[in-house]
């Protein structure tokens, strides 16, 4: 089990990094929608539907770098009041041979229809336009990616601790099998006892030899050999 837990620990760390990368890339792709709320050609006027909250204004052209915007205004169609804005940082992008750059971030007071007027510095054939979208929420993307990495590291540590707990224990020494009363095979039998020293009484030697045979102390071949030796002394 321990090798499997170690493998899971490594895979968790790698998986956390991979998921974080997927979240980051997917967040960039999904989170960037430069014309989600509408598009107005420049120079010109148009109407867009904006939600309440922060809305990013982009300027785009089919040129190397979009720098032909002179000015623009965004006013509420209901109150005719301009919408306040702050600089958006100039984030650039390129989509389908169209180059764009973020201009400002609008602070839309309420959801509704808004009037947009744009002016260009010069006449251009690059199809310039103002677009309105949510922009890229880097903070949320980074938080999600960091959360994925954190979960992967937590699982990595958890599986590593489990692997330490289930560390393989040493194999105990082998225990010899218990004594068996079954008859031993020939190769398991102990060697026969040495023949007793010859005495002056062959009959007594024959009696002792017969007793060894009856008690199973010697094999039949050994018995016959010793018996013949004793008979030769008579």
C-alpha positions as CSV (number, residue, x, y, z in Angstrom):
1,X,0.0,0.0,0.0
2,X,2.9,2.4,0.8
3,X,4.1,2.6,-2.8
4,X,0.6,3.4,-4.0
5,X,0.3,6.2,-1.5
6,X,3.6,7.7,-2.5
7,X,2.4,7.5,-6.2
8,X,-0.8,9.3,-5.2
9,X,1.1,11.9,-3.4
10,X,3.3,12.7,-6.4
11,X,0.2,12.7,-8.7
12,X,-1.7,15.0,-6.4
13,X,1.1,17.6,-6.5
14,X,1.4,17.3,-10.3
15,X,-2.4,17.4,-10.7
16,X,-2.6,20.5,-8.6
17,X,-0.1,22.4,-10.8
18,X,-1.8,21.1,-14.0
19,X,-5.3,22.1,-12.8
20,X,-3.9,25.5,-11.7
21,X,-2.5,26.0,-15.2
22,X,-5.9,25.0,-16.8
23,X,-7.8,27.4,-14.5
24,X,-5.4,30.2,-15.4
25,X,-5.6,29.7,-19.2
26,X,-9.3,29.0,-19.1
27,X,-9.8,32.1,-17.0
28,X,-7.9,34.2,-19.5
29,X,-9.9,32.9,-22.4
30,X,-13.3,33.0,-20.8
31,X,-12.8,36.1,-18.7
32,X,-11.7,38.2,-21.7
33,X,-14.7,39.3,-23.8
34,X,-13.9,42.7,-25.2
35,X,-17.3,43.3,-26.9
36,X,-19.7,41.5,-24.6
37,X,-21.8,44.6,-24.0
38,X,-21.6,46.2,-27.4
39,X,-19.6,47.8,-30.1
40,X,-19.7,51.4,-31.6
41,X,-17.7,52.4,-34.7
42,X,-15.4,55.4,-34.5
43,X,-16.1,58.1,-35.6
44,X,-19.7,57.7,-34.9
45,X,-22.5,57.2,-32.3
46,X,-24.3,54.2,-30.9
47,X,-26.1,52.7,-28.0
48,X,-25.0,49.9,-25.7
49,X,-26.6,48.0,-22.8
50,X,-24.3,48.1,-19.8
51,X,-24.6,46.3,-16.5
52,X,-24.1,48.0,-13.1
53,X,-20.6,48.0,-11.9
54,X,-17.2,48.1,-13.7
55,X,-17.1,47.9,-17.5
56,X,-13.9,48.1,-19.5
57,X,-13.7,50.3,-22.6
58,X,-11.5,49.0,-25.5
59,X,-10.4,50.7,-28.7
60,X,-9.5,48.5,-31.6
61,X,-8.3,48.9,-35.2
62,X,-7.0,46.6,-38.0
63,X,-3.6,48.2,-37.8
64,X,-0.3,47.5,-36.1
65,X,-1.1,49.4,-32.9
66,X,-4.5,51.1,-32.3
67,X,-3.7,54.8,-31.5
68,X,-6.3,56.7,-33.6
69,X,-8.8,57.4,-30.8
70,X,-9.2,61.1,-30.1
71,X,-12.0,61.1,-27.5
72,X,-15.2,59.5,-26.5
73,X,-18.2,60.0,-24.2
74,X,-20.6,57.6,-22.5
75,X,-23.9,59.0,-21.2
76,X,-26.9,57.5,-19.7
77,X,-29.8,57.3,-22.1
78,X,-32.2,58.0,-19.3
79,X,-30.5,60.9,-17.4
80,X,-28.1,62.1,-20.1
81,X,-25.4,62.2,-17.4
82,X,-21.8,61.1,-18.3
83,X,-20.5,57.9,-16.8
84,X,-17.4,58.4,-14.6
85,X,-14.3,56.5,-15.6
86,X,-10.7,55.7,-14.6
87,X,-7.7,54.7,-16.7
88,X,-7.7,50.9,-17.4
89,X,-3.9,50.4,-17.8
90,X,-3.6,49.9,-21.5
91,X,-3.8,46.1,-21.8
92,X,-3.4,45.2,-25.5
93,X,-4.7,42.2,-27.4
94,X,-5.0,40.8,-30.9
95,X,-8.1,38.8,-32.1
96,X,-8.6,37.8,-35.7
97,X,-6.1,40.4,-37.0
98,X,-7.7,43.1,-35.0
99,X,-5.5,44.9,-32.5
100,X,-7.0,46.4,-29.4
101,X,-6.1,48.2,-26.2
102,X,-8.0,48.9,-23.0
103,X,-8.7,52.6,-22.6
104,X,-10.7,53.2,-19.4
105,X,-12.8,51.5,-16.8
106,X,-16.3,52.8,-16.5
107,X,-18.1,52.9,-13.2
108,X,-21.6,52.3,-14.4
109,X,-24.2,53.6,-11.8
110,X,-27.1,51.4,-12.9
111,X,-28.0,48.8,-15.5
112,X,-29.5,50.2,-18.7
113,X,-29.0,51.8,-22.1
114,X,-26.1,54.2,-22.7
115,X,-25.2,56.6,-25.5
116,X,-21.7,56.4,-26.9
117,X,-19.9,59.0,-29.1
118,X,-16.4,58.5,-30.4
119,X,-14.0,60.7,-32.4
120,X,-10.9,59.7,-34.3
121,X,-7.7,61.6,-34.7
122,X,-7.6,60.9,-38.4
123,X,-9.5,59.1,-41.1
124,X,-8.5,55.5,-41.2
125,X,-9.6,52.4,-43.1
126,X,-8.7,50.1,-40.1
127,X,-12.4,49.9,-39.1
128,X,-11.8,51.5,-35.7
129,X,-14.4,50.9,-33.0
130,X,-15.0,51.2,-29.3
131,X,-16.0,48.0,-27.6
132,X,-17.4,47.4,-24.1
133,X,-16.7,44.2,-22.0
134,X,-16.0,42.9,-18.5
135,X,-12.2,42.9,-19.0
136,X,-9.9,40.4,-17.4
137,X,-10.3,39.7,-13.7
138,X,-6.7,38.7,-12.9
139,X,-7.4,38.6,-9.2
140,X,-10.1,35.9,-9.4
141,X,-8.0,33.9,-11.9
142,X,-5.0,34.0,-9.6
143,X,-7.1,33.0,-6.6
144,X,-8.6,30.0,-8.4
145,X,-5.1,28.9,-9.7
146,X,-3.7,29.3,-6.2
147,X,-6.6,27.3,-4.7
148,X,-5.9,24.5,-7.1
149,X,-2.2,24.4,-6.2
150,X,-3.1,24.5,-2.5
151,X,-5.5,21.6,-2.8
152,X,-2.9,19.6,-4.7
153,X,-0.2,20.3,-2.1
154,X,-2.6,19.4,0.8
155,X,-3.4,16.1,-0.9
156,X,0.3,15.5,-1.5
157,X,1.1,16.0,2.2
158,X,-1.8,13.8,3.2
159,X,-0.8,10.9,1.1
160,X,2.8,11.3,2.2
161,X,1.7,11.0,5.8
162,X,-0.4,8.0,5.1
163,X,2.5,6.4,3.4
164,X,4.6,7.0,6.5
165,X,1.9,5.5,8.7
166,X,1.6,2.4,6.5
167,X,5.3,1.9,6.2
168,X,6.1,-1.7,5.5
169,X,6.9,-3.6,8.7
170,X,10.0,-6.0,8.8
171,X,9.2,-9.6,8.1
172,X,9.4,-11.7,11.2
173,X,12.0,-14.5,11.4
174,X,10.7,-17.9,10.2
175,X,9.6,-20.2,12.9
176,X,10.5,-23.9,12.5
177,X,7.5,-26.1,12.1
178,X,6.2,-28.0,15.2
179,X,7.4,-31.5,15.9
180,X,5.4,-34.1,14.0
181,X,4.7,-37.6,15.1
182,X,4.6,-38.9,11.5
183,X,7.4,-41.4,10.6
184,X,10.5,-39.8,9.2
185,X,11.7,-40.5,5.7
186,X,14.9,-42.4,5.2
187,X,16.9,-39.2,4.5
188,X,15.5,-37.7,7.7
189,X,16.5,-40.6,10.0
190,X,19.5,-40.0,12.3
191,X,22.6,-42.1,11.6
192,X,22.6,-45.5,13.3
193,X,24.5,-45.7,16.6
194,X,28.1,-47.1,16.4
195,X,28.3,-50.8,17.1
196,X,29.1,-51.7,20.7
197,X,32.5,-53.1,21.5
198,X,32.7,-56.9,21.1
199,X,32.4,-58.8,24.3
200,X,33.5,-62.3,25.3
201,X,29.8,-63.5,25.2
202,X,28.5,-63.7,21.6
203,X,25.0,-64.6,22.9
204,X,24.8,-61.4,24.9
205,X,25.9,-59.4,21.8
206,X,23.1,-61.1,19.8
207,X,20.5,-60.2,22.5
208,X,21.6,-56.5,22.5
209,X,21.6,-56.4,18.7
210,X,18.1,-57.9,18.7
211,X,17.0,-55.2,21.1
212,X,18.4,-52.4,19.0
213,X,16.6,-53.8,16.0
214,X,13.3,-54.1,17.9
215,X,13.6,-50.5,19.2
216,X,14.3,-49.2,15.7
217,X,17.8,-48.0,16.5
218,X,19.3,-49.7,13.5
219,X,18.2,-50.5,10.0
220,X,17.7,-54.0,8.8
221,X,20.8,-54.0,6.7
222,X,22.9,-52.9,9.6
223,X,21.3,-55.6,11.8
224,X,22.1,-58.3,9.3
225,X,25.7,-57.1,9.0
226,X,26.4,-57.0,12.7
227,X,24.6,-60.3,13.3
228,X,26.8,-62.0,10.7
229,X,29.9,-60.6,12.4
230,X,28.8,-62.0,15.8
231,X,28.0,-65.4,14.3
232,X,31.5,-65.5,12.8
233,X,32.9,-65.3,16.3
234,X,31.0,-68.3,17.5
